[in-house]
Amino acid sequence: YFVQDINQSNIGVFKPKDEEPYGHLNPKWTKWLHKMCCPCLFGRSCLVPNQGYLSEIGASIVDEKLGLNVVPKTKLVHLSSDTFHYHLKDRVVMTTKRVVANIWPDSIGSRIDIDWPKKVGSFQMFVKGYQDATNVLEKIRNEAPSLHLKQRFQLEFERLVVLDYVIRNTDRGNDNWLIKYEKPQESLDELLDGENENDNEE
């Protein structure tokens, strides 16, 4: 879930524990079907179920301690929202409470908690200007980047490899890491050199 500020700008991504893949409140019914019918063919046995949010928080802590700076800040938080996936009984109870609070706002309504139940999960800072690695790598490949850009990218990628090795991450693919790529502009010296070459040709 994207978390927004009062200006409706994305400031973070919240992943509730109970809505993780194979979690009991995951809204994707196919995950439930996989878990119930084919538990041996899906998922990774090395992972503890419903602990993915802790893995993300742990990765952020390790990244900070090692000074790699490849993982956005991630913290453990408790949030509530009507956009989250709740049990039907919870939605019925909450709807009833709000109806009662609207009918008797000064008596019963003032003593009723009408906030949705809080969910525990990971909250990761939203990073702007980043895209899936699949799209960015294809773009870079077509534009023939400079040697400096290649070396810089290799350094950042090696940091990511180090982090994955330390935390034993077995799920790294181009669809779950982001790259911020801005096409380098020609420097002033390069532009002047180009103009001088044109003048000499004339």
C-alpha positions in Angstrom: 0.0 0.0 0.0 1.3 3.5 -0.9 1.1 5.9 2.1 0.5 9.5 1.2 0.8 12.8 3.0 -1.8 15.5 3.2 -0.8 16.7 -0.3 -1.5 13.2 -1.7 2.2 12.6 -2.4 3.6 9.2 -1.9 5.9 9.1 1.1 6.2 5.3 1.8 5.1 1.8 1.1 3.4 -0.2 3.8 3.3 -4.1 3.7 1.0 -5.6 6.4 2.1 -8.9 7.9 -1.2 -10.6 7.5 -1.5 -9.6 3.8 1.9 -11.0 2.7 1.9 -13.8 0.1 0.3 -16.9 1.7 -0.9 -14.7 4.6 -4.4 -15.4 5.9 -5.7 -12.0 4.7 -3.9 -11.8 1.4 -6.5 -10.5 -1.0 -5.2 -12.6 -3.9 -7.2 -15.8 -3.8 -4.7 -17.6 -6.1 -2.1 -17.4 -3.3 -4.5 -19.1 -0.9 -5.2 -21.8 -3.5 -1.5 -22.4 -3.9 -1.0 -22.7 -0.2 -3.9 -25.1 0.4 -3.6 -27.3 -2.7 0.0 -27.3 -3.6 2.1 -26.3 -0.5 5.2 -28.2 -1.7 5.3 -26.5 -5.2 5.1 -22.9 -4.2 7.1 -20.6 -2.0 10.6 -21.3 -0.5 11.0 -23.7 2.3 13.9 -21.7 3.7 11.7 -18.8 4.6 9.5 -18.6 7.7 5.9 -17.8 6.7 4.6 -14.3 7.4 8.0 -13.0 8.3 8.7 -11.1 5.1 8.1 -7.7 6.7 10.8 -8.5 9.3 13.2 -9.5 6.5 12.8 -6.1 4.9 13.4 -4.3 8.1 16.4 -6.4 8.8 17.8 -5.7 5.3 17.5 -2.0 6.0 19.3 -2.3 9.3 22.2 -4.4 7.7 22.4 -1.9 4.8 22.7 1.0 7.3 25.4 -0.8 9.4 27.5 -1.7 6.4 27.1 1.8 4.8 26.0 0.4 1.5 23.1 2.8 1.0 21.1 0.5 -1.4 18.0 0.0 0.7 15.5 2.7 1.5 14.9 3.3 5.2 12.5 0.7 6.5 10.8 0.6 9.9 8.3 -1.5 11.9 5.0 0.4 12.2 1.3 -0.1 13.1 -1.2 1.5 10.7 -4.9 1.3 10.1 -7.0 2.2 7.0 -10.3 1.3 5.5 -8.4 0.4 2.3 -6.7 -2.5 4.0 -8.1 -6.0 3.7 -9.9 -7.0 6.8 -12.1 -9.9 7.8 -15.8 -9.5 6.9 -16.7 -9.6 10.6 -14.3 -6.7 11.3 -15.9 -4.7 8.5 -19.4 -5.4 9.8 -18.4 -4.4 13.4 -16.8 -1.2 12.2 -19.7 -0.3 10.0 -22.1 -0.9 13.0 -20.0 1.3 15.3 -19.9 4.2 12.8 -23.7 4.0 12.3 -24.2 4.1 16.1 -21.7 6.9 16.5 -23.5 9.0 13.8 -26.9 8.4 15.4 -25.9 9.2 19.0 -22.7 11.3 18.6 -22.9 12.9 22.1 -23.6 9.9 24.2 -22.7 6.4 22.9 -20.8 7.7 19.9 -18.3 9.6 22.1 -17.2 6.4 23.8 -16.9 4.2 20.8 -13.6 3.6 19.0 -14.4 4.0 15.3 -10.8 3.6 14.1 -10.0 0.5 12.0 -7.8 -2.1 13.8 -4.1 -1.4 13.4 -2.0 -3.8 11.4 1.7 -4.4 12.0 4.0 -4.4 9.0 7.0 -2.8 7.3 7.1 0.8 6.2 9.6 1.6 3.6 10.4 5.2 2.5 9.2 6.0 -1.0 12.0 6.8 -3.5 11.2 9.1 -6.4 12.5 8.8 -9.9 13.3 5.1 -9.6 12.1 2.4 -12.1 12.2 -1.4 -12.4 15.6 -2.6 -13.3 14.1 -4.5 -16.3 13.1 -1.2 -18.0 16.2 0.8 -17.1 18.7 -1.9 -18.2 17.0 -2.1 -21.6 17.2 1.7 -21.9 20.9 1.8 -20.9 21.7 -1.0 -23.3 20.2 0.9 -26.2 21.9 4.2 -25.4 25.5 2.9 -25.1 26.5 4.5 -21.8 29.9 6.0 -21.1 32.7 4.2 -19.3 32.2 6.4 -16.2 28.5 5.4 -16.0 29.3 1.7 -16.4 31.8 1.8 -13.6 29.4 3.7 -11.3 26.6 1.2 -12.1 29.0 -1.7 -11.4 29.9 -0.3 -8.0 26.3 0.1 -7.0 25.4 -3.4 -8.3 28.3 -4.9 -6.4 27.0 -3.3 -3.2 23.6 -4.9 -3.9 25.4 -8.3 -4.4 27.2 -7.9 -1.0 23.9 -7.1 0.8 22.1 -10.1 -0.8 25.0 -12.4 0.2 25.1 -11.1 3.8 21.3 -11.4 4.4 21.1 -14.6 2.3 18.5 -13.2 -0.1 17.4 -15.8 -2.6 14.7 -13.8 -4.4 16.6 -11.2 -6.3 15.3 -10.5 -9.8 15.1 -7.6 -12.2 11.5 -7.0 -11.1 12.3 -6.4 -7.4 15.1 -3.8 -7.5 15.0 -0.3 -8.7 17.3 2.0 -10.6 17.3 5.7 -11.0 18.8 6.6 -14.4 19.1 10.1 -15.8 20.6 10.3 -19.3 23.9 12.2 -18.9 24.1 15.6 -20.7 27.0 16.7 -22.7 29.4 18.8 -20.7 30.4 22.4 -21.6 33.8 21.2 -22.7 32.3 18.6 -25.0 30.0 21.2 -26.6 32.9 23.6 -27.2 35.0 20.9 -28.7 32.2 20.0 -31.1 31.8 23.7 -32.1 35.6 24.0 -32.7 35.6 21.0 -34.9 32.8 22.4 -37.0 34.6 25.7 -37.3 37.8 23.9 -38.5 35.9 22.0 -41.1 34.4 25.3 -42.4 
